[in-house]
Amino acid sequence: MTVTTYQVEGMTCGHCVSSVTEEVGKVAGVSGVEVDLASGAVTVTSAAPLDADAVEAAVNEAGYELAGRIELLPQAGGGGCCGGSCGCG
């Protein structure tokens, strides 16, 4: 499983969250989308790494701008960013 978090600009309400969730959810291979309106973070879960251009196109289709990927730092105490399931810990 691959989990990638992107920064999306321009979202201001629940409708924005729904639009981004719907469009990104249509990208081939996506199994889950979580949007944090307050931070603009969009976390995408997929079986394999996704084509960033496809994710950007989906965000654009929803009417917003992909500002980039958010790099998650390993958490204190070991275990990495995902508890070690990706081999980062």
N, CA, C and O atoms as CSV, one atom per row, in Angstrom:
chain,resi,resn,atom,element,x,y,z
A,1,MET,N,N,0.839,-1.177,0.000
A,1,MET,CA,C,0.000,0.000,0.000
A,1,MET,C,C,0.886,1.242,0.000
A,1,MET,O,O,1.920,1.286,0.666
A,2,THR,N,N,0.465,2.237,-0.750
A,2,THR,CA,C,1.170,3.505,-0.817
A,2,THR,C,C,0.255,4.613,-0.311
A,2,THR,O,O,-0.906,4.701,-0.712
A,3,VAL,N,N,0.780,5.450,0.566
A,3,VAL,CA,C,0.036,6.596,1.079
A,3,VAL,C,C,0.856,7.839,0.759
A,3,VAL,O,O,2.012,7.959,1.165
A,4,THR,N,N,0.235,8.765,0.021
A,4,THR,CA,C,0.906,9.996,-0.379
A,4,THR,C,C,0.021,11.172,-0.003
A,4,THR,O,O,-1.192,11.134,-0.208
A,5,THR,N,N,0.631,12.218,0.548
A,5,THR,CA,C,-0.124,13.411,0.932
A,5,THR,C,C,0.315,14.574,0.061
A,5,THR,O,O,1.506,14.828,-0.121
A,6,TYR,N,N,-0.674,15.272,-0.469
A,6,TYR,CA,C,-0.455,16.415,-1.349
A,6,TYR,C,C,-1.016,17.670,-0.695
A,6,TYR,O,O,-1.938,17.598,0.118
A,7,GLN,N,N,-0.455,18.817,-1.054
A,7,GLN,CA,C,-0.977,20.111,-0.612
A,7,GLN,C,C,-1.829,20.680,-1.739
A,7,GLN,O,O,-1.360,20.821,-2.868
A,8,VAL,N,N,-3.089,21.008,-1.427
A,8,VAL,CA,C,-4.004,21.558,-2.418
A,8,VAL,C,C,-4.413,22.955,-1.969
A,8,VAL,O,O,-4.767,23.167,-0.810
A,9,GLU,N,N,-4.360,23.897,-2.891
A,9,GLU,CA,C,-4.709,25.285,-2.579
A,9,GLU,C,C,-6.067,25.645,-3.156
A,9,GLU,O,O,-6.451,25.174,-4.227
A,10,GLY,N,N,-6.786,26.491,-2.424
A,10,GLY,CA,C,-8.039,27.049,-2.918
A,10,GLY,C,C,-9.289,26.456,-2.304
A,10,GLY,O,O,-10.385,26.952,-2.562
A,11,MET,N,N,-9.166,25.416,-1.503
A,11,MET,CA,C,-10.351,24.815,-0.883
A,11,MET,C,C,-10.797,25.681,0.301
A,11,MET,O,O,-9.982,26.086,1.130
A,12,THR,N,N,-12.101,25.956,0.363
A,12,THR,CA,C,-12.610,26.827,1.425
A,12,THR,C,C,-13.839,26.296,2.149
A,12,THR,O,O,-14.274,26.890,3.135
A,13,CYS,N,N,-14.420,25.166,1.669
A,13,CYS,CA,C,-15.664,24.699,2.276
A,13,CYS,C,C,-15.844,23.197,2.070
A,13,CYS,O,O,-15.025,22.538,1.430
A,14,GLY,N,N,-16.916,22.682,2.618
A,14,GLY,CA,C,-17.217,21.269,2.489
A,14,GLY,C,C,-17.438,20.834,1.053
A,14,GLY,O,O,-17.095,19.711,0.683
A,15,HIS,N,N,-18.006,21.710,0.243
A,15,HIS,CA,C,-18.203,21.383,-1.180
A,15,HIS,C,C,-16.853,21.189,-1.858
A,15,HIS,O,O,-16.707,20.304,-2.701
A,16,CYS,N,N,-15.874,21.998,-1.503
A,16,CYS,CA,C,-14.524,21.856,-2.055
A,16,CYS,C,C,-13.963,20.481,-1.711
A,16,CYS,O,O,-13.396,19.800,-2.566
A,17,VAL,N,N,-14.124,20.083,-0.459
A,17,VAL,CA,C,-13.642,18.783,0.004
A,17,VAL,C,C,-14.304,17.672,-0.805
A,17,VAL,O,O,-13.629,16.744,-1.251
A,18,SER,N,N,-15.610,17.760,-0.996
A,18,SER,CA,C,-16.340,16.740,-1.755
A,18,SER,C,C,-15.864,16.662,-3.193
A,18,SER,O,O,-15.692,15.569,-3.732
A,19,SER,N,N,-15.648,17.815,-3.819
A,19,SER,CA,C,-15.199,17.849,-5.218
A,19,SER,C,C,-13.830,17.206,-5.380
A,19,SER,O,O,-13.619,16.402,-6.288
A,20,VAL,N,N,-12.899,17.562,-4.499
A,20,VAL,CA,C,-11.549,17.004,-4.580
A,20,VAL,C,C,-11.588,15.505,-4.290
A,20,VAL,O,O,-10.943,14.723,-4.988
A,21,THR,N,N,-12.331,15.105,-3.275
A,21,THR,CA,C,-12.440,13.691,-2.931
A,21,THR,C,C,-12.986,12.889,-4.109
A,21,THR,O,O,-12.461,11.824,-4.435
A,22,GLU,N,N,-14.023,13.392,-4.738
A,22,GLU,CA,C,-14.646,12.688,-5.860
A,22,GLU,C,C,-13.692,12.558,-7.049
A,22,GLU,O,O,-13.530,11.469,-7.600
A,23,GLU,N,N,-13.066,13.661,-7.442
A,23,GLU,CA,C,-12.200,13.633,-8.625
A,23,GLU,C,C,-10.940,12.802,-8.397
A,23,GLU,O,O,-10.562,12.011,-9.261
A,24,VAL,N,N,-10.293,12.965,-7.261
A,24,VAL,CA,C,-9.083,12.186,-6.976
A,24,VAL,C,C,-9.444,10.708,-6.830
A,24,VAL,O,O,-8.661,9.836,-7.206
A,25,GLY,N,N,-10.612,10.429,-6.293
A,25,GLY,CA,C,-11.065,9.054,-6.149
A,25,GLY,C,C,-11.254,8.332,-7.472
A,25,GLY,O,O,-11.280,7.102,-7.508
A,26,LYS,N,N,-11.386,9.082,-8.558
A,26,LYS,CA,C,-11.557,8.499,-9.894
A,26,LYS,C,C,-10.233,8.074,-10.530
A,26,LYS,O,O,-10.235,7.347,-11.524
A,27,VAL,N,N,-9.115,8.512,-9.975
A,27,VAL,CA,C,-7.810,8.168,-10.539
A,27,VAL,C,C,-7.603,6.657,-10.390
A,27,VAL,O,O,-7.831,6.090,-9.321
A,28,ALA,N,N,-7.171,6.022,-11.471
A,28,ALA,CA,C,-6.958,4.575,-11.466
A,28,ALA,C,C,-5.994,4.171,-10.357
A,28,ALA,O,O,-4.903,4.728,-10.233
A,29,GLY,N,N,-6.409,3.198,-9.558
A,29,GLY,CA,C,-5.561,2.677,-8.494
A,29,GLY,C,C,-5.826,3.269,-7.131
A,29,GLY,O,O,-5.358,2.725,-6.131
A,30,VAL,N,N,-6.566,4.374,-7.054
A,30,VAL,CA,C,-6.843,5.013,-5.762
A,30,VAL,C,C,-7.861,4.188,-4.985
A,30,VAL,O,O,-8.921,3.842,-5.506
A,31,SER,N,N,-7.529,3.876,-3.735
A,31,SER,CA,C,-8.451,3.122,-2.890
A,31,SER,C,C,-9.021,3.976,-1.758
A,31,SER,O,O,-9.973,3.567,-1.095
A,32,GLY,N,N,-8.450,5.154,-1.534
A,32,GLY,CA,C,-8.961,6.025,-0.486
A,32,GLY,C,C,-8.443,7.443,-0.618
A,32,GLY,O,O,-7.317,7.668,-1.060
A,33,VAL,N,N,-9.282,8.403,-0.227
A,33,VAL,CA,C,-8.919,9.825,-0.264
A,33,VAL,C,C,-9.416,10.462,1.020
A,33,VAL,O,O,-10.587,10.326,1.375
A,34,GLU,N,N,-8.526,11.158,1.718
A,34,GLU,CA,C,-8.899,11.920,2.907
A,34,GLU,C,C,-8.451,13.356,2.701
A,34,GLU,O,O,-7.297,13.609,2.355
A,35,VAL,N,N,-9.367,14.298,2.914
A,35,VAL,CA,C,-9.066,15.708,2.713
A,35,VAL,C,C,-9.208,16.437,4.042
A,35,VAL,O,O,-10.229,16.320,4.720
A,36,ASP,N,N,-8.174,17.192,4.409
A,36,ASP,CA,C,-8.204,18.037,5.605
A,36,ASP,C,C,-8.356,19.479,5.136
A,36,ASP,O,O,-7.393,20.093,4.676
A,37,LEU,N,N,-9.553,20.009,5.252
A,37,LEU,CA,C,-9.846,21.361,4.768
A,37,LEU,C,C,-8.960,22.401,5.435
A,37,LEU,O,O,-8.457,23.299,4.760
A,38,ALA,N,N,-8.759,22.301,6.739
A,38,ALA,CA,C,-8.004,23.306,7.485
A,38,ALA,C,C,-6.568,23.447,6.984
A,38,ALA,O,O,-6.056,24.561,6.879
A,39,SER,N,N,-5.923,22.335,6.678
A,39,SER,CA,C,-4.525,22.388,6.256
A,39,SER,C,C,-4.350,22.336,4.741
A,39,SER,O,O,-3.289,22.684,4.222
A,40,GLY,N,N,-5.391,21.901,4.035
A,40,GLY,CA,C,-5.283,21.738,2.588
A,40,GLY,C,C,-4.607,20.435,2.198
A,40,GLY,O,O,-4.261,20.239,1.033
A,41,ALA,N,N,-4.415,19.541,3.165
A,41,ALA,CA,C,-3.750,18.265,2.898
A,41,ALA,C,C,-4.741,17.269,2.315
A,41,ALA,O,O,-5.858,17.119,2.811
A,42,VAL,N,N,-4.316,16.590,1.255
A,42,VAL,CA,C,-5.111,15.532,0.637
A,42,VAL,C,C,-4.269,14.264,0.681
A,42,VAL,O,O,-3.235,14.177,0.018
A,43,THR,N,N,-4.705,13.297,1.449
A,43,THR,CA,C,-3.975,12.046,1.600
A,43,THR,C,C,-4.639,10.986,0.739
A,43,THR,O,O,-5.834,10.716,0.860
A,44,VAL,N,N,-3.825,10.385,-0.144
A,44,VAL,CA,C,-4.327,9.427,-1.122
A,44,VAL,C,C,-3.707,8.062,-0.836
A,44,VAL,O,O,-2.490,7.940,-0.695
A,45,THR,N,N,-4.545,7.051,-0.752
A,45,THR,CA,C,-4.099,5.681,-0.538
A,45,THR,C,C,-4.303,4.903,-1.834
A,45,THR,O,O,-5.344,5.007,-2.483
A,46,SER,N,N,-3.286,4.121,-2.196
A,46,SER,CA,C,-3.353,3.314,-3.419
A,46,SER,C,C,-2.536,2.048,-3.229
A,46,SER,O,O,-1.700,1.961,-2.331
A,47,ALA,N,N,-2.790,1.067,-4.090
A,47,ALA,CA,C,-2.060,-0.194,-4.005
A,47,ALA,C,C,-0.611,-0.018,-4.420
A,47,ALA,O,O,0.273,-0.704,-3.908
A,48,ALA,N,N,-0.362,0.899,-5.346
A,48,ALA,CA,C,0.978,1.163,-5.870
A,48,ALA,C,C,1.134,2.671,-6.037
A,48,ALA,O,O,0.140,3.396,-6.053
A,49,PRO,N,N,2.372,3.151,-6.161
A,49,PRO,CA,C,2.567,4.587,-6.372
A,49,PRO,C,C,1.770,5.088,-7.580
A,49,PRO,O,O,1.675,4.410,-8.602
A,50,LEU,N,N,1.206,6.279,-7.441
A,50,LEU,CA,C,0.385,6.873,-8.497
A,50,LEU,C,C,1.202,7.831,-9.353
A,50,LEU,O,O,2.235,8.344,-8.923
A,51,ASP,N,N,0.728,8.061,-10.553
A,51,ASP,CA,C,1.296,9.064,-11.433
A,51,ASP,C,C,0.885,10.434,-10.889
A,51,ASP,O,O,-0.304,10.753,-10.851
A,52,ALA,N,N,1.846,11.234,-10.474
A,52,ALA,CA,C,1.554,12.550,-9.884
A,52,ALA,C,C,0.795,13.442,-10.855
A,52,ALA,O,O,-0.017,14.267,-10.436
A,53,ASP,N,N,1.054,13.283,-12.157
A,53,ASP,CA,C,0.335,14.084,-13.161
A,53,ASP,C,C,-1.155,13.749,-13.166
A,53,ASP,O,O,-1.986,14.632,-13.379
A,54,ALA,N,N,-1.500,12.479,-12.934
A,54,ALA,CA,C,-2.903,12.069,-12.893
A,54,ALA,C,C,-3.601,12.670,-11.681
A,54,ALA,O,O,-4.751,13.099,-11.764
A,55,VAL,N,N,-2.895,12.697,-10.555
A,55,VAL,CA,C,-3.464,13.296,-9.349
A,55,VAL,C,C,-3.649,14.795,-9.559
A,55,VAL,O,O,-4.686,15.352,-9.198
A,56,GLU,N,N,-2.649,15.445,-10.141
A,56,GLU,CA,C,-2.755,16.875,-10.406
A,56,GLU,C,C,-3.908,17.184,-11.358
A,56,GLU,O,O,-4.639,18.153,-11.154
A,57,ALA,N,N,-4.070,16.373,-12.386
A,57,ALA,CA,C,-5.169,16.582,-13.334
A,57,ALA,C,C,-6.523,16.455,-12.637
A,57,ALA,O,O,-7.449,17.211,-12.933
A,58,ALA,N,N,-6.639,15.504,-11.716
A,58,ALA,CA,C,-7.886,15.325,-10.974
A,58,ALA,C,C,-8.178,16.524,-10.078
A,58,ALA,O,O,-9.316,16.986,-10.001
A,59,VAL,N,N,-7.148,17.026,-9.401
A,59,VAL,CA,C,-7.317,18.204,-8.545
A,59,VAL,C,C,-7.718,19.408,-9.400
A,59,VAL,O,O,-8.599,20.177,-9.017
A,60,ASN,N,N,-7.077,19.568,-10.546
A,60,ASN,CA,C,-7.427,20.665,-11.456
A,60,ASN,C,C,-8.862,20.529,-11.960
A,60,ASN,O,O,-9.580,21.523,-12.063
A,61,GLU,N,N,-9.279,19.311,-12.272
A,61,GLU,CA,C,-10.645,19.066,-12.737
A,61,GLU,C,C,-11.660,19.480,-11.674
A,61,GLU,O,O,-12.755,19.943,-11.992
A,62,ALA,N,N,-11.285,19.309,-10.419
A,62,ALA,CA,C,-12.157,19.708,-9.312
A,62,ALA,C,C,-12.179,21.229,-9.137
A,62,ALA,O,O,-13.046,21.765,-8.447
A,63,GLY,N,N,-11.217,21.922,-9.767
A,63,GLY,CA,C,-11.199,23.382,-9.702
A,63,GLY,C,C,-10.162,23.961,-8.758
A,63,GLY,O,O,-10.247,25.132,-8.387
A,64,TYR,N,N,-9.181,23.152,-8.364
A,64,TYR,CA,C,-8.188,23.599,-7.398
A,64,TYR,C,C,-6.784,23.365,-7.923
A,64,TYR,O,O,-6.598,22.788,-8.995
A,65,GLU,N,N,-5.791,23.821,-7.157
A,65,GLU,CA,C,-4.404,23.738,-7.599
A,65,GLU,C,C,-3.594,22.849,-6.670
A,65,GLU,O,O,-3.627,23.000,-5.449
A,66,LEU,N,N,-2.863,21.916,-7.280
A,66,LEU,CA,C,-1.967,21.058,-6.519
A,66,LEU,C,C,-0.672,21.833,-6.290
A,66,LEU,O,O,0.029,22.176,-7.242
A,67,ALA,N,N,-0.359,22.107,-5.022
A,67,ALA,CA,C,0.827,22.902,-4.695
A,67,ALA,C,C,2.058,22.026,-4.513
A,67,ALA,O,O,3.177,22.538,-4.491
A,68,GLY,N,N,1.877,20.727,-4.383
A,68,GLY,CA,C,3.013,19.823,-4.225
A,68,GLY,C,C,2.705,18.682,-3.299
A,68,GLY,O,O,1.589,18.527,-2.803
A,69,ARG,N,N,3.725,17.888,-3.080
A,69,ARG,CA,C,3.628,16.735,-2.200
A,69,ARG,C,C,4.148,17.113,-0.822
A,69,ARG,O,O,5.105,17.877,-0.704
A,70,ILE,N,N,3.532,16.590,0.198
A,70,ILE,CA,C,3.980,16.827,1.566
A,70,ILE,C,C,4.819,15.628,1.975
A,70,ILE,O,O,4.332,14.497,1.975
A,71,GLU,N,N,6.060,15.867,2.318
A,71,GLU,CA,C,6.950,14.797,2.762
A,71,GLU,C,C,6.736,14.578,4.246
A,71,GLU,O,O,6.867,15.510,5.040
A,72,LEU,N,N,6.411,13.364,4.620
A,72,LEU,CA,C,6.210,13.034,6.022
A,72,LEU,C,C,7.538,12.624,6.627
A,72,LEU,O,O,8.269,11.819,6.049
A,73,LEU,N,N,7.847,13.168,7.774
A,73,LEU,CA,C,9.086,12.840,8.474
A,73,LEU,C,C,8.844,11.668,9.403
A,73,LEU,O,O,7.744,11.522,9.938
A,74,PRO,N,N,9.850,10.830,9.607
A,74,PRO,CA,C,9.687,9.722,10.552
A,74,PRO,C,C,9.327,10.254,11.933
A,74,PRO,O,O,9.819,11.300,12.357
A,75,GLN,N,N,8.468,9.523,12.623
A,75,GLN,CA,C,8.045,9.932,13.956
A,75,GLN,C,C,9.110,9.570,14.971
A,75,GLN,O,O,9.874,8.624,14.779
A,76,ALA,N,N,9.154,10.327,16.048
A,76,ALA,CA,C,10.097,10.050,17.135
A,76,ALA,C,C,9.826,8.674,17.720
A,76,ALA,O,O,8.679,8.233,17.789
A,77,GLY,N,N,10.869,8.013,18.132
A,77,GLY,CA,C,10.685,6.721,18.762
A,77,GLY,C,C,10.723,5.564,17.781
A,77,GLY,O,O,10.410,4.432,18.150
A,78,GLY,N,N,11.104,5.832,16.526
A,78,GLY,CA,C,11.192,4.758,15.539
A,78,GLY,C,C,9.858,4.449,14.930
A,78,GLY,O,O,8.844,5.061,15.267
A,79,GLY,N,N,9.863,3.515,14.046
A,79,GLY,CA,C,8.599,3.130,13.425
A,79,GLY,C,C,8.324,3.910,12.164
A,79,GLY,O,O,7.465,3.507,11.380
A,80,GLY,N,N,9.015,5.010,11.932
A,80,GLY,CA,C,8.862,5.756,10.692
A,80,GLY,C,C,7.519,6.428,10.558
A,80,GLY,O,O,6.740,6.499,11.509
A,81,CYS,N,N,7.261,6.917,9.370
A,81,CYS,CA,C,6.071,7.720,9.086
A,81,CYS,C,C,4.802,6.882,9.094
A,81,CYS,O,O,3.711,7.417,9.286
A,82,CYS,N,N,4.930,5.579,8.888
A,82,CYS,CA,C,3.740,4.736,8.776
A,82,CYS,C,C,3.794,3.587,9.769
A,82,CYS,O,O,3.105,2.582,9.591
A,83,GLY,N,N,4.593,3.718,10.798
A,83,GLY,CA,C,4.719,2.637,11.760
A,83,GLY,C,C,5.650,1.533,11.282
A,83,GLY,O,O,5.710,0.455,11.874
A,84,GLY,N,N,6.372,1.811,10.211
A,84,GLY,CA,C,7.340,0.856,9.713
A,84,GLY,C,C,6.809,-0.073,8.642
A,84,GLY,O,O,7.570,-0.891,8.127
A,85,SER,N,N,5.529,0.016,8.281
A,85,SER,CA,C,4.977,-0.927,7.310
A,85,SER,C,C,5.533,-0.734,5.897
A,85,SER,O,O,5.425,-1.633,5.063
A,86,CYS,N,N,6.124,0.430,5.622
A,86,CYS,CA,C,6.687,0.660,4.292
A,86,CYS,C,C,8.202,0.426,4.294
A,86,CYS,O,O,8.857,0.588,3.264
A,87,GLY,N,N,8.745,0.053,5.428
A,87,GLY,CA,C,10.189,-0.174,5.505
A,87,GLY,C,C,10.975,1.055,5.908
A,87,GLY,O,O,12.205,1.026,5.913
A,88,CYS,N,N,10.284,2.142,6.246
A,88,CYS,CA,C,10.990,3.389,6.581
A,88,CYS,C,C,11.547,3.366,7.996
A,88,CYS,O,O,12.447,4.144,8.311
A,89,GLY,N,N,11.038,2.501,8.845
A,89,GLY,CA,C,11.447,2.509,10.241
A,89,GLY,C,C,12.568,1.584,10.456
A,89,GLY,O,O,13.053,1.454,11.580
